[in-house]
């Protein structure tokens, strides 16, 4: 049946006039907010550089869709909440997607799902070495001036699988069949600068020392004097990581699991914390630090133990560190480690907000390439956030610097930042609601492409602000 034959439709649900619905001949998209991202990408060259890393072995005469076009389809699709190849069977005719992928709205459709599947499965091994280099190159280029110090956080996250993907195995802790992606992020600018896709039951530290050594070597080639601090949870508290950090002269703070000896050394402090809570009713948080040598260590290392007692019970955590300040201010050194929680939030954005846990191709290398596509979408979003963020006005009522805030005061500060700057501090879902997901009518003439948005759209001011900041970047790049 021809869909046109069922229109127009009239709804009568108590209004004074019938609500009539009929189709329009206009070219309409629901993702008009991708245009500023495409403009920013043009200035930064993120998708262009990614596509240049790939070896295209297809015969030129049979190429209907370039690798660059398909990289952009998938990267912008992930930003707009289209994580799967199947989504593009409908998006291939979308006028905004045609524009951002370099086509006229009157041109042939973009790539279909089978074409995208062949694309993701066509990436060869050598391309992945170039992709690894590209992430670090883009990270280095994100700094206007050489940084004096960097904080690198290394973390894995679980990626459940639901098919016959290669190298997917059952993980006893997560109780599921999965992959185990691992990423290295920078706490100073939130960008991902290294990634790895481990098989499902792998130890999180597998190959981590080699990845860290590669990243540190690249960064020191660019910035010889940079001081680097490495943070990781107890999954990375293994001898190889300690030895690599010490050999490379890195500062490190790595978690260590509580064992019988560490518990013995901190039992009295935990009892003191518990007694203080019972006497005052106020949460207690105490620290101790000492030299400690495990059987597998060649020498002693400095360990900090945190003991807490509150209404939820007691809690002990320990870290191993070589930071100079840790020998004097144990609490401050531990809090600097605990700040890696913000990096874990960025991992959640990559996994949940940008759906990097949707690695559903059969081949391992196809899924690894998918992880790069999701990371490209994440890094583009991070660069946009930094470009348009609006700093929170200084609160003169605060008695200590923002960096020194802790507990409720720290959470309250972050809540004020999010309220003041919903996009600069926004999750991917916030960006979709307030910018990306907007209806747009697209018209193309011989002289220009006209994109019309509704003047009554509640977030039109956000669109204007973001677009003006991106265009300002364009102007500054042209003048320089």
Secondary structure by P-SEA (a helix, b strand, c coil): ccccccccbbbbccccbbbbbbbbcccccccccaaaaaaaaaaaaaaaaaaaacccccccccccccaaaaaaaaaaaaaaccccccccccccccaaaaaaacccccccccccaaaaaaaaaaccaaaaaaaaaaaaaaaaacccccccbbbbbbbbbbbbbccccccbbbbccccccbbbbbbbbbcccccccbbbbcccccccccaaaaaaaaaaaaaaaacccbbbbbbbccccccaaaaaaaaaacccbbbbbcccaaaaaacaaaaaaaaaaaaacccbbbbbbbbbbbcccccbbbbbbbbbbbccccbbbbbbbbccccccccaaaaaaaaacaaaaaaaaaaacccccccccccccaaaaaaaaaaaaaaaaaaaaaaaaccccccccccccccccccccaaaaaaaaaaaaacccccccaaaaaacccbbbbbbbbcccbbbbbccccccaaaaaaaaaaaaaaaaaaaaac
